[in-house]
Amino acid sequence: MDKATLRAFLKRKDISAKYHISPKDSKIGFLQYLFFATLGENFALKWHSNIGIKRIIYSSDNLNNEIHKLKTSDMFSTDSLELVKLKDVSPKIKIKKQRNYYIVSWLENRTHFGIYRCSYKVDRNKPYSIEKIKEERVLKIDMNFIY
């Protein structure tokens, strides 16, 4: 199989796992679906592709761990005052059930760029479309290296 054919195959939406999953119609079901749909490919990120990695910050302990990593990192830097303010940000995941969709808000650590508060709208009916409806950068992260 040549590279062009392989790329075309891998870009087909009908082979993506998220199109073959039906979430339970509950807050936790749609949280799990959003997590899988947006982060499911993170397992394969290595070396240069790590630039696209992101992690969900879901608890105070988790947030404190991320803050500690940033304080002690040689690879990444942040504004030290903004990093102190980050402790005041609530990492609690918020989920609101609406008639036709769920709204899920969480903190994303995009390890090479920043920490963001993101809100997603996830349709409750097939094909369970996902739309990012809000994004706010909470902390800028700079890389101290060049790929």
ZAGU-734486 format. One record per residue: residue in three letters; x, y, z of N, C-alpha, C, O, CB in turn. Coordinates in Angstrom, 3 decimals. Glycine has a CB too. Layout:
! residues N
['ALA'; [X; Y; Z]; [X; Y; Z]; [X; Y; Z]; [X; Y; Z]; [X; Y; Z]];
...
END
This chain:
! residues 147
['MET'; [0.861; -1.174; 0.000]; [0.000; 0.000; 0.000]; [0.907; 1.237; 0.000]; [1.825; 1.335; 0.814]; [-0.980; -0.002; 1.242]];
['ASP'; [0.649; 2.173; -0.910]; [1.471; 3.380; -0.955]; [1.037; 4.367; 0.136]; [-0.043; 4.228; 0.711]; [1.380; 4.043; -2.348]];
['LYS'; [1.880; 5.356; 0.412]; [1.641; 6.299; 1.515]; [0.360; 7.105; 1.331]; [-0.360; 7.338; 2.302]; [2.816; 7.248; 1.649]];
['ALA'; [0.064; 7.529; 0.125]; [-1.144; 8.326; -0.128]; [-2.401; 7.519; 0.184]; [-3.348; 8.048; 0.767]; [-1.177; 8.810; -1.594]];
['THR'; [-2.417; 6.262; -0.193]; [-3.563; 5.392; 0.076]; [-3.709; 5.159; 1.578]; [-4.819; 5.178; 2.109]; [-3.411; 4.043; -0.665]];
['LEU'; [-2.590; 4.940; 2.256]; [-2.619; 4.735; 3.697]; [-3.139; 5.982; 4.411]; [-3.985; 5.878; 5.299]; [-1.221; 4.368; 4.213]];
['ARG'; [-2.639; 7.165; 4.030]; [-3.117; 8.416; 4.645]; [-4.615; 8.598; 4.426]; [-5.339; 8.968; 5.351]; [-2.354; 9.625; 4.071]];
['ALA'; [-5.077; 8.342; 3.217]; [-6.510; 8.482; 2.914]; [-7.329; 7.531; 3.778]; [-8.389; 7.904; 4.280]; [-6.784; 8.210; 1.415]];
['PHE'; [-6.844; 6.312; 3.951]; [-7.547; 5.336; 4.785]; [-7.609; 5.800; 6.234]; [-8.664; 5.728; 6.864]; [-6.864; 3.967; 4.700]];
['LEU'; [-6.492; 6.274; 6.765]; [-6.441; 6.680; 8.172]; [-7.258; 7.934; 8.455]; [-7.635; 8.165; 9.604]; [-5.009; 6.911; 8.587]];
['LYS'; [-7.539; 8.740; 7.452]; [-8.338; 9.955; 7.634]; [-9.839; 9.694; 7.522]; [-10.642; 10.585; 7.799]; [-7.929; 10.997; 6.615]];
['ARG'; [-10.224; 8.487; 7.121]; [-11.646; 8.170; 6.996]; [-12.307; 8.200; 8.364]; [-11.848; 7.542; 9.298]; [-11.847; 6.793; 6.333]];
['LYS'; [-13.383; 8.961; 8.479]; [-14.079; 9.066; 9.760]; [-14.772; 7.771; 10.152]; [-14.920; 7.494; 11.343]; [-15.092; 10.185; 9.708]];
['ASP'; [-15.196; 6.980; 9.192]; [-15.956; 5.773; 9.525]; [-15.116; 4.705; 10.217]; [-15.676; 3.760; 10.773]; [-16.562; 5.195; 8.275]];
['ILE'; [-13.800; 4.824; 10.201]; [-12.979; 3.832; 10.898]; [-12.572; 4.287; 12.294]; [-12.010; 3.502; 13.058]; [-11.741; 3.524; 10.086]];
['SER'; [-12.845; 5.536; 12.636]; [-12.493; 6.044; 13.957]; [-13.372; 5.375; 15.021]; [-14.582; 5.238; 14.846]; [-12.648; 7.589; 14.010]];
['ALA'; [-12.743; 4.966; 16.119]; [-13.456; 4.247; 17.176]; [-14.612; 5.056; 17.752]; [-15.640; 4.485; 18.117]; [-12.495; 3.873; 18.286]];
['LYS'; [-14.462; 6.378; 17.841]; [-15.518; 7.174; 18.473]; [-16.839; 7.102; 17.712]; [-17.892; 7.383; 18.284]; [-15.077; 8.620; 18.586]];
['TYR'; [-16.800; 6.730; 16.433]; [-18.037; 6.613; 15.660]; [-18.701; 5.253; 15.854]; [-19.756; 4.991; 15.275]; [-17.755; 6.842; 14.181]];
['HIS'; [-18.105; 4.401; 16.649]; [-18.650; 3.072; 16.895]; [-18.957; 2.863; 18.375]; [-19.115; 1.730; 18.830]; [-17.678; 2.003; 16.405]];
['ILE'; [-19.038; 3.955; 19.117]; [-19.327; 3.910; 20.546]; [-20.620; 4.670; 20.812]; [-20.842; 5.739; 20.243]; [-18.152; 4.506; 21.377]];
['SER'; [-21.457; 4.132; 21.658]; [-22.673; 4.816; 22.091]; [-22.559; 5.060; 23.598]; [-22.620; 4.119; 24.389]; [-23.964; 3.974; 21.742]];
['PRO'; [-22.395; 6.314; 23.987]; [-22.252; 6.591; 25.422]; [-23.560; 6.383; 26.168]; [-24.641; 6.566; 25.609]; [-21.759; 8.017; 25.640]];
['LYS'; [-23.455; 6.003; 27.422]; [-24.621; 5.930; 28.288]; [-25.152; 7.353; 28.451]; [-24.370; 8.282; 28.651]; [-24.271; 5.277; 29.681]];
['ASP'; [-26.462; 7.533; 28.369]; [-27.055; 8.874; 28.455]; [-27.069; 9.343; 29.909]; [-28.107; 9.384; 30.569]; [-28.496; 8.880; 27.870]];
['SER'; [-25.880; 9.690; 30.372]; [-25.707; 10.189; 31.734]; [-24.525; 11.148; 31.724]; [-23.774; 11.206; 30.750]; [-25.485; 9.015; 32.761]];
['LYS'; [-24.360; 11.894; 32.801]; [-23.233; 12.820; 32.889]; [-21.914; 12.069; 32.759]; [-21.039; 12.475; 31.995]; [-23.274; 13.599; 34.214]];
['ILE'; [-21.771; 10.979; 33.499]; [-20.520; 10.228; 33.451]; [-20.322; 9.571; 32.090]; [-19.192; 9.487; 31.609]; [-20.494; 9.170; 34.552]];
['GLY'; [-21.399; 9.105; 31.462]; [-21.294; 8.483; 30.142]; [-20.765; 9.452; 29.097]; [-19.909; 9.093; 28.288]; [-22.644; 7.950; 29.705]];
['PHE'; [-21.274; 10.684; 29.113]; [-20.820; 11.662; 28.123]; [-19.465; 12.266; 28.485]; [-18.734; 12.708; 27.598]; [-21.849; 12.767; 27.977]];
['LEU'; [-19.122; 12.294; 29.761]; [-17.772; 12.697; 30.158]; [-16.767; 11.670; 29.620]; [-15.741; 12.043; 29.052]; [-17.660; 12.825; 31.718]];
['GLN'; [-17.061; 10.399; 29.799]; [-16.176; 9.346; 29.299]; [-16.064; 9.407; 27.778]; [-14.976; 9.237; 27.226]; [-16.686; 7.963; 29.737]];
['TYR'; [-17.174; 9.647; 27.108]; [-17.162; 9.734; 25.646]; [-16.299; 10.902; 25.174]; [-15.488; 10.745; 24.262]; [-18.594; 9.883; 25.106]];
['LEU'; [-16.470; 12.075; 25.792]; [-15.672; 13.239; 25.415]; [-14.195; 12.976; 25.680]; [-13.346; 13.296; 24.848]; [-16.139; 14.491; 26.183]];
['PHE'; [-13.892; 12.402; 26.818]; [-12.506; 12.078; 27.155]; [-11.902; 11.161; 26.085]; [-10.810; 11.424; 25.582]; [-12.427; 11.407; 28.551]];
['PHE'; [-12.605; 10.105; 25.749]; [-12.111; 9.157; 24.740]; [-11.967; 9.830; 23.378]; [-10.961; 9.645; 22.694]; [-13.056; 7.948; 24.630]];
['ALA'; [-12.968; 10.606; 22.988]; [-12.959; 11.216; 21.658]; [-11.864; 12.272; 21.510]; [-11.298; 12.421; 20.427]; [-14.312; 11.839; 21.367]];
['THR'; [-11.558; 13.005; 22.580]; [-10.574; 14.082; 22.464]; [-9.169; 13.674; 22.877]; [-8.201; 14.309; 22.458]; [-11.007; 15.246; 23.290]];
['LEU'; [-9.032; 12.637; 23.685]; [-7.709; 12.248; 24.189]; [-7.301; 10.832; 23.816]; [-6.215; 10.383; 24.182]; [-7.679; 12.385; 25.677]];
['GLY'; [-8.141; 10.139; 23.107]; [-7.888; 8.736; 22.802]; [-6.636; 8.464; 22.006]; [-6.097; 7.358; 22.057]; [-9.024; 8.192; 22.075]];
['GLU'; [-6.161; 9.454; 21.269]; [-4.959; 9.260; 20.462]; [-3.685; 9.620; 21.215]; [-2.593; 9.437; 20.677]; [-5.049; 10.081; 19.198]];
['ASN'; [-3.786; 10.124; 22.433]; [-2.594; 10.528; 23.185]; [-1.631; 9.373; 23.443]; [-0.429; 9.597; 23.586]; [-3.004; 11.140; 24.502]];
['PHE'; [-2.136; 8.149; 23.505]; [-1.280; 7.015; 23.840]; [-0.155; 6.828; 22.822]; [0.882; 6.260; 23.163]; [-2.112; 5.744; 23.931]];
['ALA'; [-0.328; 7.284; 21.602]; [0.647; 7.038; 20.544]; [1.635; 8.188; 20.350]; [2.459; 8.132; 19.438]; [-0.071; 6.776; 19.252]];
['LEU'; [1.575; 9.207; 21.168]; [2.441; 10.365; 20.971]; [3.829; 10.112; 21.549]; [3.979; 9.828; 22.737]; [1.822; 11.611; 21.610]];
['LYS'; [4.826; 10.219; 20.702]; [6.226; 10.027; 21.101]; [7.080; 11.110; 20.456]; [6.743; 11.632; 19.393]; [6.740; 8.606; 20.696]];
['TRP'; [8.150; 11.431; 21.089]; [9.150; 12.373; 20.604]; [8.522; 13.643; 20.063]; [7.858; 14.367; 20.804]; [9.994; 11.729; 19.538]];
['HIS'; [8.723; 13.926; 18.780]; [8.245; 15.193; 18.208]; [6.716; 15.309; 18.210]; [6.189; 16.420; 18.264]; [8.760; 15.341; 16.786]];
['SER'; [6.019; 14.220; 18.155]; [4.558; 14.285; 18.166]; [4.019; 14.652; 19.545]; [2.836; 14.967; 19.679]; [3.970; 12.953; 17.719]];
['ASN'; [4.866; 14.615; 20.569]; [4.440; 15.014; 21.913]; [3.956; 16.452; 21.971]; [3.289; 16.834; 22.933]; [5.571; 14.828; 22.889]];
['ILE'; [4.271; 17.246; 20.982]; [3.844; 18.639; 20.973]; [2.313; 18.733; 21.020]; [1.772; 19.757; 21.438]; [4.390; 19.360; 19.724]];
['GLY'; [1.627; 17.695; 20.604]; [0.170; 17.709; 20.601]; [-0.484; 17.092; 21.827]; [-1.709; 16.994; 21.893]; [-0.314; 17.009; 19.407]];
['ILE'; [0.315; 16.677; 22.791]; [-0.245; 15.980; 23.951]; [-1.000; 16.951; 24.866]; [-0.637; 18.120; 24.996]; [0.874; 15.270; 24.740]];
['LYS'; [-2.041; 16.440; 25.483]; [-2.749; 17.222; 26.503]; [-3.246; 16.276; 27.578]; [-3.466; 15.088; 27.346]; [-3.935; 18.029; 25.884]];
['ARG'; [-3.416; 16.843; 28.759]; [-3.900; 16.076; 29.909]; [-5.020; 16.862; 30.570]; [-5.022; 18.093; 30.552]; [-2.747; 15.781; 30.928]];
['ILE'; [-5.959; 16.155; 31.145]; [-7.045; 16.790; 31.878]; [-6.616; 16.950; 33.334]; [-6.105; 16.017; 33.954]; [-8.365; 15.958; 31.767]];
['ILE'; [-6.834; 18.151; 33.863]; [-6.583; 18.421; 35.284]; [-7.939; 18.310; 35.975]; [-8.853; 19.076; 35.670]; [-5.908; 19.859; 35.519]];
['TYR'; [-8.076; 17.370; 36.895]; [-9.401; 17.015; 37.419]; [-9.538; 17.127; 38.938]; [-10.635; 16.944; 39.466]; [-9.730; 15.622; 37.011]];
['SER'; [-8.456; 17.421; 39.645]; [-8.540; 17.524; 41.100]; [-7.484; 18.500; 41.604]; [-6.564; 18.867; 40.873]; [-8.362; 16.134; 41.766]];
['SER'; [-7.625; 18.912; 42.849]; [-6.632; 19.808; 43.450]; [-5.265; 19.145; 43.525]; [-4.248; 19.786; 43.258]; [-7.078; 20.239; 44.849]];
['ASP'; [-5.232; 17.868; 43.884]; [-3.957; 17.154; 43.932]; [-3.312; 17.097; 42.552]; [-2.106; 17.299; 42.408]; [-4.158; 15.736; 44.477]];
['ASN'; [-4.126; 16.822; 41.550]; [-3.639; 16.770; 40.178]; [-3.107; 18.140; 39.740]; [-2.058; 18.225; 39.102]; [-4.760; 16.302; 39.230]];
['LEU'; [-3.836; 19.212; 40.085]; [-3.409; 20.574; 39.757]; [-2.092; 20.898; 40.455]; [-1.181; 21.440; 39.830]; [-4.494; 21.597; 40.157]];
['ASN'; [-1.982; 20.575; 41.732]; [-0.742; 20.826; 42.466]; [0.436; 20.060; 41.871]; [1.558; 20.565; 41.843]; [-0.915; 20.449; 43.932]];
['ASN'; [0.183; 18.859; 41.403]; [1.222; 18.059; 40.755]; [1.706; 18.743; 39.472]; [2.908; 18.806; 39.211]; [0.696; 16.641; 40.441]];
['GLU'; [0.765; 19.252; 38.677]; [1.136; 19.958; 37.443]; [1.926; 21.228; 37.757]; [2.888; 21.552; 37.060]; [-0.124; 20.309; 36.623]];
['ILE'; [1.523; 21.940; 38.799]; [2.236; 23.154; 39.214]; [3.665; 22.800; 39.628]; [4.614; 23.488; 39.250]; [1.489; 23.860; 40.385]];
['HIS'; [3.812; 21.738; 40.396]; [5.146; 21.303; 40.829]; [6.015; 20.951; 39.618]; [7.180; 21.344; 39.555]; [5.038; 20.085; 41.782]];
['LYS'; [5.452; 20.217; 38.664]; [6.216; 19.849; 37.464]; [6.704; 21.099; 36.733]; [7.848; 21.153; 36.282]; [5.354; 18.979; 36.516]];
['LEU'; [5.832; 22.102; 36.618]; [6.216; 23.325; 35.913]; [7.282; 24.117; 36.686]; [8.184; 24.697; 36.082]; [4.981; 24.203; 35.677]];
['LYS'; [7.176; 24.139; 38.002]; [8.165; 24.851; 38.825]; [9.558; 24.255; 38.697]; [10.555; 24.975; 38.748]; [7.741; 24.836; 40.284]];
['THR'; [9.624; 22.943; 38.530]; [10.911; 22.253; 38.536]; [11.405; 21.868; 37.139]; [12.443; 21.220; 37.010]; [10.811; 21.020; 39.384]];
['SER'; [10.680; 22.258; 36.105]; [11.022; 21.855; 34.743]; [12.124; 22.725; 34.140]; [12.121; 23.946; 34.291]; [9.787; 21.910; 33.863]];
['ASP'; [13.056; 22.082; 33.460]; [14.043; 22.799; 32.658]; [13.555; 22.949; 31.215]; [14.029; 23.811; 30.475]; [15.400; 22.066; 32.693]];
['MET'; [12.604; 22.101; 30.829]; [12.134; 22.098; 29.441]; [11.052; 23.132; 29.173]; [10.897; 23.585; 28.039]; [11.615; 20.736; 29.083]];
['PHE'; [10.296; 23.514; 30.212]; [9.187; 24.446; 30.035]; [9.270; 25.563; 31.066]; [9.798; 25.367; 32.160]; [7.837; 23.713; 30.145]];
['SER'; [8.750; 26.734; 30.715]; [8.749; 27.846; 31.667]; [7.404; 28.563; 31.623]; [6.681; 28.508; 30.628]; [9.903; 28.835; 31.358]];
['THR'; [7.090; 29.231; 32.719]; [5.855; 29.995; 32.852]; [6.156; 31.254; 33.655]; [7.222; 31.386; 34.257]; [4.732; 29.146; 33.533]];
['ASP'; [5.210; 32.164; 33.654]; [5.308; 33.340; 34.512]; [5.086; 32.870; 35.949]; [4.056; 32.267; 36.250]; [4.264; 34.455; 34.097]];
['SER'; [6.035; 33.140; 36.829]; [5.956; 32.608; 38.199]; [4.758; 33.149; 38.970]; [4.183; 32.432; 39.789]; [7.229; 32.933; 38.955]];
['LEU'; [4.371; 34.403; 38.726]; [3.197; 34.955; 39.414]; [1.912; 34.292; 38.924]; [1.012; 34.008; 39.714]; [3.116; 36.478; 39.203]];
['GLU'; [1.833; 34.050; 37.633]; [0.658; 33.365; 37.077]; [0.577; 31.927; 37.582]; [-0.513; 31.397; 37.794]; [0.702; 33.381; 35.537]];
['LEU'; [1.724; 31.310; 37.770]; [1.756; 29.941; 38.291]; [1.222; 29.898; 39.720]; [0.518; 28.958; 40.089]; [3.190; 29.375; 38.242]];
['VAL'; [1.550; 30.902; 40.523]; [1.022; 30.986; 41.892]; [-0.497; 31.177; 41.850]; [-1.215; 30.563; 42.640]; [1.698; 32.156; 42.676]];
['LYS'; [-0.992; 32.018; 40.942]; [-2.439; 32.257; 40.809]; [-3.187; 31.003; 40.368]; [-4.374; 30.853; 40.656]; [-2.699; 33.384; 39.810]];
['LEU'; [-2.503; 30.114; 39.678]; [-3.141; 28.894; 39.181]; [-3.708; 28.052; 40.328]; [-4.677; 27.318; 40.138]; [-2.140; 28.067; 38.369]];
['LYS'; [-3.106; 28.157; 41.514]; [-3.605; 27.402; 42.672]; [-5.035; 27.788; 43.039]; [-5.753; 27.001; 43.656]; [-2.694; 27.622; 43.873]];
['ASP'; [-5.452; 29.000; 42.660]; [-6.800; 29.474; 42.972]; [-7.848; 29.044; 41.937]; [-9.040; 29.287; 42.121]; [-6.791; 30.981; 43.081]];
['VAL'; [-7.406; 28.414; 40.867]; [-8.331; 27.973; 39.817]; [-8.941; 26.637; 40.221]; [-8.228; 25.721; 40.633]; [-7.606; 27.855; 38.437]];
['SER'; [-10.249; 26.531; 40.102]; [-10.920; 25.276; 40.444]; [-10.730; 24.253; 39.321]; [-11.060; 24.532; 38.169]; [-12.430; 25.517; 40.707]];
['PRO'; [-10.204; 23.077; 39.648]; [-10.031; 22.045; 38.635]; [-11.274; 21.154; 38.463]; [-11.254; 20.196; 37.689]; [-8.839; 21.189; 38.990]];
['LYS'; [-12.323; 21.471; 39.172]; [-13.521; 20.622; 39.146]; [-14.113; 20.575; 37.729]; [-14.318; 21.605; 37.088]; [-14.581; 21.146; 40.158]];
['ILE'; [-14.376; 19.370; 37.271]; [-15.034; 19.180; 35.981]; [-16.517; 19.467; 36.167]; [-17.142; 18.969; 37.102]; [-14.802; 17.731; 35.423]];
['LYS'; [-17.077; 20.276; 35.268]; [-18.493; 20.627; 35.352]; [-19.221; 20.016; 34.159]; [-18.764; 20.097; 33.019]; [-18.688; 22.177; 35.392]];
['ILE'; [-20.365; 19.405; 34.453]; [-21.169; 18.762; 33.417]; [-22.609; 19.210; 33.586]; [-23.185; 19.059; 34.664]; [-21.056; 17.206; 33.487]];
['LYS'; [-23.194; 19.761; 32.531]; [-24.590; 20.190; 32.558]; [-25.364; 19.430; 31.491]; [-24.982; 19.395; 30.321]; [-24.709; 21.726; 32.339]];
['LYS'; [-26.454; 18.828; 31.922]; [-27.314; 18.100; 30.994]; [-28.367; 19.055; 30.458]; [-29.073; 19.706; 31.229]; [-27.976; 16.870; 31.681]];
['GLN'; [-28.472; 19.138; 29.140]; [-29.497; 19.928; 28.468]; [-30.428; 18.965; 27.728]; [-30.203; 17.755; 27.728]; [-28.858; 20.974; 27.483]];
['ARG'; [-31.449; 19.493; 27.113]; [-32.416; 18.637; 26.424]; [-31.764; 17.777; 25.329]; [-32.020; 16.575; 25.250]; [-33.520; 19.494; 25.815]];
['ASN'; [-30.921; 18.393; 24.484]; [-30.350; 17.682; 23.337]; [-28.842; 17.479; 23.407]; [-28.255; 16.901; 22.492]; [-30.676; 18.420; 22.092]];
['TYR'; [-28.206; 17.945; 24.481]; [-26.751; 17.853; 24.558]; [-26.288; 18.005; 26.000]; [-27.055; 18.379; 26.887]; [-26.091; 18.921; 23.670]];
['TYR'; [-25.027; 17.708; 26.203]; [-24.346; 17.955; 27.472]; [-23.299; 19.036; 27.242]; [-22.728; 19.137; 26.157]; [-23.693; 16.644; 28.039]];
['ILE'; [-23.052; 19.838; 28.263]; [-21.944; 20.782; 28.256]; [-20.933; 20.268; 29.293]; [-21.273; 20.068; 30.459]; [-22.429; 22.269; 28.579]];
['VAL'; [-19.701; 20.061; 28.853]; [-18.637; 19.583; 29.737]; [-17.530; 20.643; 29.743]; [-17.038; 21.045; 28.689]; [-18.082; 18.172; 29.271]];
['SER'; [-17.150; 21.083; 30.932]; [-16.060; 22.054; 31.081]; [-14.979; 21.435; 31.955]; [-15.263; 20.844; 32.997]; [-16.574; 23.402; 31.697]];
['TRP'; [-13.731; 21.583; 31.510]; [-12.609; 21.049; 32.254]; [-11.350; 21.846; 31.968]; [-11.315; 22.672; 31.056]; [-12.396; 19.583; 31.917]];
['LEU'; [-10.307; 21.587; 32.765]; [-8.997; 22.203; 32.529]; [-8.159; 21.238; 31.705]; [-8.058; 20.054; 32.027]; [-8.277; 22.561; 33.878]];
['GLU'; [-7.556; 21.760; 30.633]; [-6.661; 20.973; 29.788]; [-5.248; 21.523; 29.926]; [-5.025; 22.722; 29.758]; [-7.123; 20.998; 28.299]];
['ASN'; [-4.306; 20.658; 30.229]; [-2.900; 21.033; 30.193]; [-2.362; 20.598; 28.844]; [-2.111; 19.414; 28.619]; [-2.090; 20.387; 31.376]];
['ARG'; [-2.185; 21.553; 27.952]; [-1.534; 21.289; 26.670]; [-0.058; 21.553; 26.934]; [0.417; 22.686; 26.846]; [-2.120; 22.198; 25.472]];
['THR'; [0.636; 20.504; 27.252]; [1.933; 20.567; 27.910]; [2.946; 21.503; 27.257]; [3.844; 21.999; 27.939]; [2.504; 19.214; 27.965]];
['HIS'; [2.827; 21.755; 25.967]; [3.797; 22.601; 25.277]; [3.305; 24.035; 25.076]; [4.048; 24.865; 24.551]; [4.135; 21.995; 23.940]];
['PHE'; [2.074; 24.344; 25.482]; [1.505; 25.656; 25.156]; [0.827; 26.368; 26.321]; [0.944; 27.586; 26.448]; [0.523; 25.502; 24.058]];
['GLY'; [0.124; 25.633; 27.166]; [-0.562; 26.290; 28.265]; [-1.639; 25.427; 28.882]; [-1.904; 24.303; 28.456]; [-1.159; 27.572; 27.797]];
['ILE'; [-2.247; 26.001; 29.903]; [-3.384; 25.356; 30.570]; [-4.615; 26.166; 30.199]; [-4.624; 27.392; 30.305]; [-3.189; 25.277; 32.148]];
['TYR'; [-5.648; 25.470; 29.765]; [-6.853; 26.099; 29.235]; [-8.088; 25.575; 29.945]; [-8.162; 24.394; 30.287]; [-6.969; 25.860; 27.730]];
['ARG'; [-9.057; 26.456; 30.167]; [-10.391; 26.049; 30.598]; [-11.193; 25.920; 29.306]; [-11.374; 26.898; 28.581]; [-11.053; 27.094; 31.631]];
['CYS'; [-11.668; 24.719; 29.025]; [-12.401; 24.455; 27.783]; [-13.800; 23.941; 28.095]; [-14.011; 23.188; 29.046]; [-11.640; 23.438; 26.906]];
['SER'; [-14.741; 24.366; 27.272]; [-16.117; 23.868; 27.368]; [-16.496; 23.253; 26.030]; [-16.254; 23.822; 24.966]; [-17.115; 25.011; 27.762]];
['TYR'; [-17.095; 22.075; 26.119]; [-17.507; 21.331; 24.939]; [-19.007; 21.066; 24.996]; [-19.574; 20.827; 26.062]; [-16.723; 20.007; 24.824]];
['LYS'; [-19.622; 21.112; 23.845]; [-21.027; 20.725; 23.684]; [-21.007; 19.357; 22.990]; [-20.431; 19.208; 21.913]; [-21.864; 21.814; 22.843]];
['VAL'; [-21.644; 18.358; 23.624]; [-21.677; 17.011; 23.068]; [-23.135; 16.627; 22.849]; [-23.914; 16.541; 23.799]; [-20.955; 15.985; 24.009]];
['ASP'; [-23.495; 16.399; 21.594]; [-24.874; 16.020; 21.267]; [-25.241; 14.699; 21.914]; [-24.419; 13.785; 21.994]; [-25.065; 15.931; 19.751]];
['ARG'; [-26.481; 14.602; 22.375]; [-26.951; 13.385; 23.038]; [-27.424; 12.335; 22.047]; [-27.750; 11.216; 22.442]; [-28.070; 13.715; 23.998]];
['ASN'; [-27.467; 12.677; 20.771]; [-27.922; 11.745; 19.747]; [-26.811; 11.490; 18.736]; [-25.934; 12.329; 18.529]; [-29.176; 12.285; 19.041]];
['LYS'; [-26.865; 10.312; 18.109]; [-25.875; 9.967; 17.087]; [-25.844; 11.053; 16.030]; [-26.897; 11.563; 15.648]; [-26.188; 8.592; 16.446]];
['PRO'; [-24.676; 11.417; 15.549]; [-23.368; 10.813; 15.754]; [-22.603; 11.395; 16.938]; [-21.373; 11.358; 16.942]; [-22.551; 10.968; 14.516]];
['TYR'; [-23.292; 11.929; 17.937]; [-22.677; 12.470; 19.155]; [-21.607; 13.516; 18.824]; [-20.472; 13.445; 19.294]; [-22.060; 11.333; 19.988]];
['SER'; [-22.003; 14.476; 18.009]; [-21.082; 15.533; 17.580]; [-20.519; 16.285; 18.783]; [-21.205; 16.502; 19.782]; [-21.792; 16.514; 16.628]];
['ILE'; [-19.257; 16.675; 18.659]; [-18.562; 17.419; 19.701]; [-18.150; 18.767; 19.128]; [-17.570; 18.847; 18.045]; [-17.322; 16.630; 20.236]];
['GLU'; [-18.461; 19.821; 19.871]; [-18.078; 21.168; 19.453]; [-17.459; 21.897; 20.643]; [-18.055; 21.971; 21.718]; [-19.308; 21.956; 18.896]];
['LYS'; [-16.265; 22.429; 20.441]; [-15.659; 23.253; 21.493]; [-16.348; 24.609; 21.420]; [-16.280; 25.291; 20.397]; [-14.075; 23.385; 21.320]];
['ILE'; [-17.014; 25.001; 22.512]; [-17.780; 26.243; 22.489]; [-17.090; 27.383; 23.239]; [-17.470; 28.544; 23.096]; [-19.148; 26.006; 23.079]];
['LYS'; [-16.078; 27.049; 24.035]; [-15.363; 28.094; 24.764]; [-13.971; 27.588; 25.110]; [-13.768; 26.416; 25.427]; [-16.134; 28.513; 26.050]];
['GLU'; [-13.011; 28.521; 25.038]; [-11.642; 28.196; 25.410]; [-11.002; 29.445; 25.993]; [-11.018; 30.513; 25.380]; [-10.829; 27.661; 24.189]];
['GLU'; [-10.438; 29.297; 27.183]; [-9.786; 30.420; 27.853]; [-8.428; 29.945; 28.366]; [-8.344; 28.968; 29.111]; [-10.672; 30.979; 29.025]];
['ARG'; [-7.361; 30.646; 27.960]; [-6.045; 30.270; 28.466]; [-5.901; 30.777; 29.892]; [-6.076; 31.966; 30.162]; [-4.912; 30.832; 27.562]];
['VAL'; [-5.581; 29.865; 30.799]; [-5.421; 30.172; 32.212]; [-3.950; 30.426; 32.526]; [-3.624; 31.242; 33.388]; [-5.974; 29.028; 33.084]];
['LEU'; [-3.063; 29.721; 31.820]; [-1.620; 29.853; 32.046]; [-0.892; 29.578; 30.738]; [-1.149; 28.572; 30.077]; [-1.128; 28.881; 33.170]];
['LYS'; [0.009; 30.469; 30.372]; [0.841; 30.251; 29.194]; [2.063; 29.430; 29.595]; [2.700; 29.694; 30.615]; [1.268; 31.605; 28.551]];
['ILE'; [2.376; 28.432; 28.776]; [3.568; 27.608; 28.972]; [4.458; 27.797; 27.748]; [3.998; 27.681; 26.612]; [3.197; 26.086; 29.186]];
['ASP'; [5.729; 28.088; 27.986]; [6.694; 28.250; 26.901]; [7.653; 27.068; 26.892]; [8.048; 26.560; 27.942]; [7.472; 29.583; 27.045]];
['MET'; [8.022; 26.638; 25.681]; [9.038; 25.589; 25.528]; [10.404; 26.253; 25.610]; [10.616; 27.320; 25.033]; [8.866; 24.804; 24.170]];
['ASN'; [11.317; 25.633; 26.315]; [12.693; 26.125; 26.403]; [13.610; 25.366; 25.458]; [14.813; 25.255; 25.696]; [13.211; 26.012; 27.835]];
['PHE'; [13.021; 24.839; 24.371]; [13.796; 24.061; 23.396]; [13.121; 24.208; 22.048]; [11.997; 24.702; 21.949]; [13.907; 22.546; 23.811]];
['ILE'; [13.815; 23.778; 21.019]; [13.279; 23.821; 19.657]; [13.331; 22.415; 19.096]; [14.335; 21.718; 19.237]; [14.076; 24.823; 18.748]];
['TYR'; [12.247; 21.999; 18.459]; [12.230; 20.683; 17.814]; [13.030; 20.740; 16.541]; [13.146; 19.735; 15.839]; [10.791; 20.219; 17.523]];
END
